[in-house]
């Protein structure tokens, strides 16, 4: 990794969405008193359905309890602090005011479209932290064979055949942990091309669980079912830390990794998902490169470092070549998903994941390209396939609290299932 570039990803504040910068700046544009700014910030936070996690909320109305208000205030203070660091705002006495850069950032928002705004904030962010420089180098160095792909396998006991009621003794738990170890070793071979024994790490995990009194040294000792959720979380956190720190060489906390990964996803610098078909866990992979120059016009410069290295994002233009490649990838992904779904209409999110990975494009570009392809199909300008897009259930019609996958919008309508026919 280039020593001339000093990275400080650990200094990031604890929130995920770029919209938080927008709602704060918008609030300070209207108000100068902190309490009034905070109240408007909360109002806009609800309008944009921003959650405290990396997922957006589905519901707007909610009872605001004292603990929830304390979390809102914490988030507000975090956003306020980071926005101040970028000199988008300033404090004068008891008042907060926009600086010229804050006004400039807000001026980039066109009809509620935050793409240019987000890129503006990103540049200020990278000036200060150089976090994405570090992040991208880490990805490519960790997995050169698969262009920076990082995997984080997550298997609950039930996914490995251990139902909760069957985990009655410490021996049962150790059998689950041993099965988990073997499954992750297989995933490492398959996705990273490395033969690694996790036996020592598994033993370290058992020791930690014994010290935490979640399992007993005595294999026949009964397991307290009240500790099930705590144990599963400890196991998951242990292995995520192992993959990050020991396997990939990430030097900072799991939380900072999550924040940078999902901020990068919003800009299109990388992709992160917990829903890749036929993989249990999370995958992260770059959609950009660090290079002095690049011959392909599909890579657009987003940032230039002091050593003349550029961060170039893969943003292909819609042309005949990309059209053909996208249609091929969409067609193949659809039939891959259909093979296991065994139904005519299949989950569009799963198809999107496969296409995004194969073409190394962001979800925004997938939606744009799908919209173009769908119009061509409707106008019968694609001879070999015909596409049908529908919605089986809107997110608001479910019992979900958070929107865990970004919706696919085509022609201004939400879609979540797709069918493709061959045209002879």
N, C-alpha and C positions, 0 to 999 in steps of 0.2 A: 504494500500500500504506500502511496506517495507521502513521504514524511513532510513535504512542504505545506500540505494542506492540513491544518489543525482542526479536527472535528470535535464537537461538543454535544453529541446527541442526548446526553444525560441531563442537560439543562432545560429540556423542553417542559412546558407546563402540561398539566394533565387534562387534556380534552382532545377530541378527535376531529371534529368537523370544522372545515374552513368557514362554514356559514356563521360560526360563533364570532369570527372577526367582523363579518358584515353586520350582524345584529347589534354588536357593541358600537361600531362606528355609526350606524344609523341612529342608535339611541343617543349618542353624544352629539350628533348633528342636530337633534331636536331639543336636547336638555343638557344642562351643565351641572345641575345638582346631583350628587351621587345616588341618593335615594330615588329620584325621578328616573335617572338613567337605569338603575337596577330594575325598577318596575316595568319600564318599557322593554328592557332586555328580556325579562321573563315573558312578556307578552309576545315578542317576536320569536323567542325560543319555542313557544307553543305553536305559533303560526308555521314555523319551519319544522315542527315536530322533532326537535333536537333532543336526543336522550343523553344521559351522562355516559353511556357506553358507546361502542362503535356502531350501534344500531339506532335507526330512527324510530320514533314512536308512531304507532298507528292511531292512538286515541289522543284527542286534544283535551277534553274535559277530564278533570281529576281533582280529588280532594288534596289540597296542599297542607300537609301536616307540618309540624315544627321541624322534625328531622329532614323532611323533603326540602323545606325552605332553607335549612342549613346547607344542604347539598347544592341548592341553587346558588346560594351566596358564595360557597367555595368555588364553584365553576366560574361564576362572575369574576371573582378576584383573580382566578388563574388567567382568564381571558384578558382582563384588565392589565395584569402584569406583563403578559407576553406582548400585547398590543403596544404597551408603553415602551418595551424593549426595542420594538421596530420603529419607534418614533413616529407612529401614526397619530398619537394623541399626546397631549401634555397636560400637566396639572398646574393651575395658577390659583394659588390660595386654596379655597375649598371647591373650586370649579374644575371640571374637565373640559378640554377643548380639542377640536380636531386640528392637527397640524396640516400643512399643505399636502403632505404625502397621503394623509387620511382622506382629504377631499379628492385627491387624484384617484385614489383607489375606488372610492364610491362612484366617481364619474365613469368608471369602466363597466359598471353594471348596466346592462341593456335589457329591458323588459324581463327583469328578474333572472337573467342569465348571468351566472357568476363565474363563467370559465375564465374570462380575462382578469377579473378581480382576483380569483384564486391564484392565477399565475403571477400576478403582481405581488401578492403576499408571499408566495413561494420564494420569489427572488430575495425578498427581505429576510426570509427565514434561512435561506441557504447562505446569504451573506454572513449571518451571525453564527450559525451552527455547523455548516458544511456537513449536515447529517446524512444527506442523500448521497454525497460523495463517498462517505464511509460505508453506507448501507449497500450501495451498488457494488463497490469493490468487495465487500464481504460476501455478497451473493455469488459473484463470479469466481472468487477464489475458493469458495466452499464446494462448488459443483461445476467444474469446467466442462464436464461431459454433457450436461443438459442445460447449458446456458443460464446458470445461476439459480436453478430450481431448488427451493428449500422445502422439505417436508416435515410435518409435525404430526406423526400418527397419534391418534387418540382412540382408545378402545375401552368402552365401559365393560364391566364384568359380563353383562348380558350379551354383548356383541361377540364375546369369546365363549359363550355357552355356559356362563356361570350366573344363573338367576340369583337374585338377592336372597331369596329364602334358602338357597342351597349353601350359602356362605355362613356356616354355623360355627366353625372352629378356626383356629390359627392355621391349621394344616390346609383347610379349604382356601384360605386367603393366599397362602404361599403358592398353591397350585395355580390360582388365577395370575399371580405375579410372574410365575415361571412361564405360563402360557403367553402372557403379555410380552415378556422378554423375547421369546422366540418369534412372535408375530412381528415385532419391531425390527428384529434382525433380518427377517425376510423382506420387509419394506425397504430397509437400507440397501440391501443387495439390488432389489428391483429398481428403485428410483435414484439411488446415488452411486450404484455400481461398486459398493465397498463391502468387503467381508469383515464385519466387526463383531466381536463377542461382547455382549452386554452383561455377562455373568457377574463380574465384579461390581458393576453399577447396581445391578439388581440386589446384590448382597448389601450394598450401602443403603439402598432404599429400605430394605427389611430392617436394618439396624435403626434407621431414623424412625420408622413406624413403631418399633418396639420402644424406643426412647420417648416417643410421643404418647405411649400407652394406647395405641390404636390396635395393635396386635400383641400377642404374648409370645414369650420364648417357648412356652409349653405348646407343642403342636395340638394337643387335645383340649386346650383351654377354650372355653366358649367365647365366641365373638359377640360383642354388644352391638346389636343392630342399630342402636341410636347413633353409632359412630360411622355408619355406612357412608353418608354424604361427605363427611370430613375425610375419611380414608380415600375415597375416590378422587377428591380434589387434591389431596397431598400427592397421590400417585401421579396424577396428570401434571401437576406443577413441577414435580421432580423431573419427569421425562422431558417436558418442554425446556426446562433449564439445561438439561443434559444436551439436547439437540442444539440449542442456541450457543451455549458456552463451549462445550467440549467438542462437538462435531463441527460447528460452523465458525467458532472463534469469535462470537459476538461478545464484546467486553462489558456490556452494560446490562441493565435490568430487563426482565421480561416485559414490564410495563412500557418502557421506552421503545422497545422493539415493536410492540403492538401499536403505539401511537404513531411512530414513523411509518410503519407498514400501511396503516389505513389512511394516513394523510397522503402518502405517496400514491395510493390507489385513486384518490380523488383528483389528483393532477394527471394521472395516466403514466406516471414514472414506473410503476410496478403494479402487479395484480396480487391480491390476497383473497383467499376464499376458504370457507369451511364446508363447501358443498360440492366439491369436485366429484363427478360420478365415479362410483366404485372405489372411492378412497375414503377411509374414516380418519378424519382429522383436518388439519389445515395445510394448504400449500401456498407458497409465496414465490413469485418469479419476476424478474425485471422485464419491463417493456421499453427500456432505454439503455444506452451505453455511455461510457466515458471514453472520449477519443479526441485527438487534436483535429481530426477531419474525418469525413465519411463520404464515400462516393454516392451512396444511395440517396435519392431525393425523398425517400420515405421517412428519413430521420431528420427531424427539425431541431435546430439548436434552441435550448431553453435557458441555458446558463453557461457562463464562461468563467473559469477559475483563474487564479493569478498565474498558474503555470501554463496557461493557454489550452489546457484540457477543457473540452466542452461536454456538458450533459446534453445528449441528443435523444429526443423522445421519438418512438416509432409512431408516426402519424401519417399513414399512407393516404394518398389522394385517390379518390374514386375514379378509376379509369378502366379501360377494357381488360387489362391484365389483372387488376385487383378484383374486378367484377367476377371474372372466371374463377379466380382462386377462392374468392369468398363463397361462390355458389357451390364449388366442389367441396369445400370444407363444411358448409352448412348441410349439404346432402349427406356426406359421410357421417357427420355427427348425429344427424337425425336418425339414420339407420343403426348407428351404434346404440343410441338410447332406446330405440324401438325394439331392438333385439332382446333387451332385458325387460322393457315395459310391457311388451306384447299387446300393444294397443295402437290404434291408428294415430290418434292425437297423443303426443308425448310432452313432457315437461320442457318448456322453452328455456327455463333457467339452466337445465342440464346441457341442452344443446349449446347455449351461449358459453358455458364454461369450457366446453371442448373446443369450440371455434376460437375463443379468445386465446387459449393455450397454444393451439396449433398455428395460429396466425400472429401470435404475440401482439394482440390489439387490446385496447381497453374496452370496458363495457359500453362506454359512450360511442366508440367507433363501431362496435357490433350493432348497437341500436340504429345508428345512422345507415350502416351498410344494409342491414335487414330491411329498413324502410325503403331504400332504393331498390332492393331486389324484389320486395313485395309489389311495388308499383309496376316494375317490369313484368312481373308474373300476371298481375291483374290486366295489364295491357297486352298480354300474350306476346311479349317481346323476348321471352325466354322459351326456347323451343323444347328443351329436354325435361323441364320440371314445372310443376304447378304447386304453389304454396297456399296453404290455408292457415290463418292465424285467428285464434279465438281466446276467450277467457272463460275458465270454468268456475272460478270463484274469486271475487275481489278480496284483497287483504282485509278490508273493513268488514267483510262478511264472515271472517274467522274469529276465533277467540284469542288470537295472538295479541300481545301487547306491543311487540316491536316488529318492525319491518326488517327482516334479516337479509333479504336480497333485494337489490335495487330493481324496481319494476322495469319492464320493457315497454316503451311507448312507441307505437307505430301509428302514423296519421292522427296523432293526438289521442289515441285510445290505448288503454292498458291491455296488454296481451300476456298470457302465461302458458298457452299450449300451442303446439304447431303440428301440422301434418304436411307431408310432401309426397306428391305423386310423380312417378315417372310418366313422361309423355312420349308415346311412341311415334 
